[in-house]
Structures are given as C-alpha cells and as structure tokens.
Amino acid sequence: MHNLSEQKLIALDHAHVWHPYSAMGSGQPVYPVVSATGVRLTLADGRELIDGMSSWWSAIHGYNHPVMNHALQAQMGNMAHVMFGGLTHPPAVELAQQLVALTPASLQTVFFADSGSVAVEVAMKMAIQYWHAKGQPDKQRFATLRHGYHGDTFAAMSVCDPVAGMHTLFSDVLTRQFFVDTPQCRFGEPCTDAHIASLVKTLETEHPHIAALILEPIVQGAGGMRFYSADYLKKAHALCNEHNVLLIFDEIATGFGRTGKLFACEYANIAPDILCLGKALTGGYLTLAATLTTNNVAETISTGKPGLFMHGPTFMANPLACAAGLASLQLLRDTPWQQNVQRIARSLETGLAPCRAFESVADVRVLGAIGVIELHHPVEMKTLQPRFVDAGVWVRPFGKLIYLMPPFIINDNDLTTLTQAVTSIIADLS
Ligand SMILES: *Cc1c(COP(=O)(O)O)cnc(C)c1O
C-alpha cells in the first residue's frame, strides 16, 4: 500500500475515508503526509510544511523525536499491550505517579482512558457516582460554560457549547445541562460580580441537580479559542464549595505547558476535584488520556454503592502509550519549555500584531504558545487551506478563527515564516 501513487492515494481517500468533521464527496483538499520530523511535515509531492498546529495541541516536542522513538522501541521489545483488569505494569504505575506529582497535591488517583472525550465521560461518571454514593442521586446534571468544548461522545457533547455543538441535531439523546454565560473578563483582568452573575444564579437555583461544574480553565479551545480571567476560576471554585458542587477542569488542551504554566489551573492557584488530561500527554505519539481525582472522591465512590467505579476500557493504560507519556514528561523536564513557550509568545505577539489593522480582523490574542486571529466572518476552508500549503505552512482554521500553536521546539526563523504566511494571507482577505 505504501507504493500507491499520490493521485491514487487521494482518489481512494476521497472514495472511502471519512475525515474529522467533514462530508464525504465534498472535494475538500486532503494532503498525503509521508513523514514528519521536528516541526516539518513532508508531503507526498516532496513539499515541506512548517507545522503550526502541533497536530491539535499534541506534538509539543515535534515529530520523530529520538528520545520518544527510543522509549517506544524499548517498550515494544517488552510488550505492546496487556489487559489492565487484574494486571498492572511499570509504565502505567510510573506515569500515574508522575502525573500525581506534577498536578495539584490533592489529586492522588489516576484513571487512564483512551481519548480525551472518554476522559471527560469518566470525569462526569465519577461526579455522578460520588453524589450517588453520598445519598444524593438527584445530582446527575452538569453546569458548564458557553463556548466550551469537551469532546464528541454523547456526555461530552452535552456540555459543549449548545450552538456550536449543534445540540438541536441530537436533542432527544443529549442530557440538558445548565449553560452559564462565558466569562467576559479577559485574561489578566479582575472578575467582577457582573462577570460571575450567571454562574452564581445557576448554582444557587439548580445545585440540588448539579453534580459538577465542568470547564476548560483559562483557555476555551475548540469552542472559540477564548482566554479568560484566573480570578473567575477562583470565584467559581469558592462557589462550587459553597453549593456542594464538584469542580471538573478539562485541561486536555491546556495541559503540559501550552499556556505558559504546566497546567492552566496554576494561574488561579486552585485545585479541581477532577482533572482531565489528554492531547500532549504522549507528546502526540499515541492516544492516551487520564482523569485524576482526589482521595475523597475515589474513597467515596469505592466505599459507597455499588462499590465500584463503572468504567474500564479494553485498551486502558496501554503500555506503549504510557511509555510515550513517560518519555514526553522526561523531555519536558530536560528542556527549557517555559523559555520556549515565552519565546513563542513574544514571536506570535510581534508577528501577528500587523493583523490588528486589517478590516477583516476582529481580534488578535496571544497566551503562551497560542496565537489566535478572530475574523469578522467565517473563512472558506476550501480556498484558504491550499493557500497556507502553498506558503509552506500547516495551519487549519475553523469558523472565524485562524490560530497557531506550534511545537515548543520551533525556532525563531520558522516562527517568522509561520506568522508572515498567516499575516499575508489574512491581508489578502481584507
Ligand atoms: C480535544 C479535546 C477534547 C476531546 O479529546 P479527544 O481526544 O479528541 O476525544 C476534550 N476536551 C478538550 C478541552 C479538548 O481540547
């Protein structure tokens, strides 16, 4: 199969392969990648693209990294997979131990899952089982922020933004959750009573039905790439305690340094009851996610009825994925990722600043290694995507958003190429 000509490959792809959020037969361009090293993707036609996406937040150390490769090859020689029911193995135990050490001190228990969406399902089930075990079975619903994104499975979808998440399509099967106004206090600004009023009202009136508040701290990702105040999180944390509602942080996108802190909750200096991790957990090598929780939640579930946590994926704690996670954490320890993220932030700020003057641009914002250009109108992917590729960069806009989140190892020259390509293509839109 590796010998398929490029044309044949694309034709077969169009005929048989469904891509994320796409229509079969749409004729949207799809680019065959044959290899990737560092920050460069090599296409089948020999062109090289500088990666501005880190494969959706995940490839923080770049591609084909010798340390990552070596760790996976070594683990492969021991075992690629073994079931996790009744068995355990060093990569899972070591990774759990390191995640517990890196995250807020109260989080002591790790449940491994196979994707971010599943980690969110697990978090929501933990919250419901917690209240069930405490004799409050009416607490089965969730409060969440508008403009959130938590994944594509049904429970995760129920807490995604109700408009962008297309809740009408699945209205009969989605649990109706409590949507709170998205925080209007921007990152670095204080959170006033008015900013938090919607959350206060929801928790005051609905808390007997609410198991947890689930949100993405500091950065709302796929639901709008919005950055908001750490002060809001502090207040939300206090409100949850006051109203007997658990707090779930979904750090699947923000975790592992992307915002400038190892975890975004560090900006607010608070710990959630449940924390979801994924994406960059394995440095983009394999699919793995984790749901962490406190001893209180874990013990309450385990000692109450039915006495078990009701979840257990077939590929739970896959040893290869755990080995990739360990190697990725090792690389974070061994590399000056904070300096890299700060350097990327400065470069994105300077490189994207000219966009502020363009008519088509509503907002330009940068936090950590995330640069966002929000336009007034949605882009036409079919025409825009080939222009980025022709400019030698891989950027995948959605809706009104063109955004960059390159691997932490990207150098200044490549960053300049990336921001210049984006700036000149947006200039042409105006
Ligand atoms: C990507 C993402 C998810 C879903 O993760 P998958 O691995 O795609 O299932 C959930 N929450 C957030 C914040 C994400 O960015």
The ligand as an ORCA input file, in Angstrom:
! r2SCAN-3c Opt
* xyz 0 1
  C      -9.647     17.740     22.181
  C     -10.397     17.991     23.426
  C     -11.240     17.015     23.982
  C     -11.515     15.692     23.305
  O     -10.372     14.912     23.164
  P     -10.335     13.730     22.059
  O      -9.032     13.066     22.321
  O     -10.421     14.415     20.730
  O     -11.514     12.864     22.326
  C     -11.865     17.307     25.171
  N     -11.675     18.492     25.796
  C     -10.868     19.443     25.294
  C     -10.681     20.714     26.039
  C     -10.211     19.230     24.091
  O      -9.431     20.199     23.578
*
